[in-house]
Amino acid sequence: MMQPTEQAEPTRYLGQFPITTSVLFAIVGSYPLFLAGAYAVRIQEDLGASKSQFGWAAAAYFAAGSIGSVYLGRLVDKHGTRYGGILASVGGAAAMLIIGLLAQNWLVLLLALALTGFSNVAGQLSGNRIIAAYVGSERQGLGFGAKQGAVPLGSFIAGLAVASLGSGVTWRTTFVVSAVFSLSLAVFAPEFGAISASETPRFRGVGADTKSLLALAIAGALFGATGNALAVLVVDSFETAGFSPTVAASVLAYGSAAAVVGRVSIGMVVDHRGTNGFTELIVVVLMGVAGFTALAIAGESVALLAIGVGLGFAAGWGWPAVIYFTTARSSTAPPATSTGFVLTGVFFGAVVGPPLFATIAEQTSYQAAWTTAAVMAFIGIIGVLLSRSWSLTEGKSRL
């Protein structure tokens, strides 16, 4: 059974709740993007930005995250989770203040969302490290599932906030107020201790796991391209098919709920099975392939569309929890460093995927786009198989 590996005791009240802390770190680091998405129409109107310019600003978030993942992972492992949590909360708050107070054109929005990309990585990798080191092996899958569920949950919270505030509060005010809440986590962020190679000799550099992690990162890039394309384009695909905007928005809500449930459920399954997660990752992606296939062949069949969206979001966009669980379990490198390596590939896919599949849909059809997504996700499974065969710890306890 895996036991906590770090030597220092967690400090501050939140340190008693490692999974909750990891979820909070994940939300505050990425919340500016969710809030910008919720206010997309108003922001575009006020800044005079086109849809494509807003899309490039969102892409900057993923590009910055891809660039900074490896370096930030090493920093978090070196300095501790409080350091990463502060980077996440302060970076997220700074981005929201820049958008709320200084944004007069889309370029400022782009720079602020790029900053959010870095803050998101800091929060995500701090959370990964907390779960890998301070949550027992019997609950780590749940921990990663809950943390990754924070992504669609954050989007839901942002949408709820905008809907609750209505038109009586400007988007700039919402960003500034949200920044204050984000900063509060920097004050209460707990320290779970830094990993010392001399104290925990089982940890070594990524070099020993390069082949396995590289294969998993490439697979993550393919999965990231398809999953994020679904999340970004599903509303447009339904409106293009003739459904009303209300129905299309409801589909997104249904899909987001399925993603939260899927990520947590998948984590609970790997806990129950007590494995390193490779097999579960393959099964989940195969279910996602089935979801994309259902969308591709659905036509006007409401039943197939419902199945496609459900499986697509729950599995085709539900794999992040298990891929980071698998990375942390199977790598001999420190958890933030190893998951940061894989996150680079995932975010690269997130940058490339939406515009790639939007172009396919525009030039041909969404049926062709979802078919391509199914093929790409299936190819990604080869990377998982290679990673498993090259893993130094496959079939063994991480300790």
Secondary structure as UniProt FT lines:
FT   HELIX           13..16
FT   HELIX           18..38
FT   HELIX           40..47
FT   HELIX           51..79
FT   HELIX           81..97
FT   HELIX           98..102
FT   HELIX           106..134
FT   HELIX           137..139
FT   HELIX           140..165
FT   HELIX           166..168
FT   HELIX           171..188
FT   TURN            197..199
FT   TURN            201..202
FT   HELIX           206..209
FT   HELIX           210..240
FT   TURN            241..242
FT   HELIX           245..273
FT   HELIX           278..297
FT   TURN            299..300
FT   HELIX           302..311
FT   HELIX           312..316
FT   TURN            317..319
FT   HELIX           320..330
FT   HELIX           335..363
FT   HELIX           366..390
FT   TURN            394..395
//
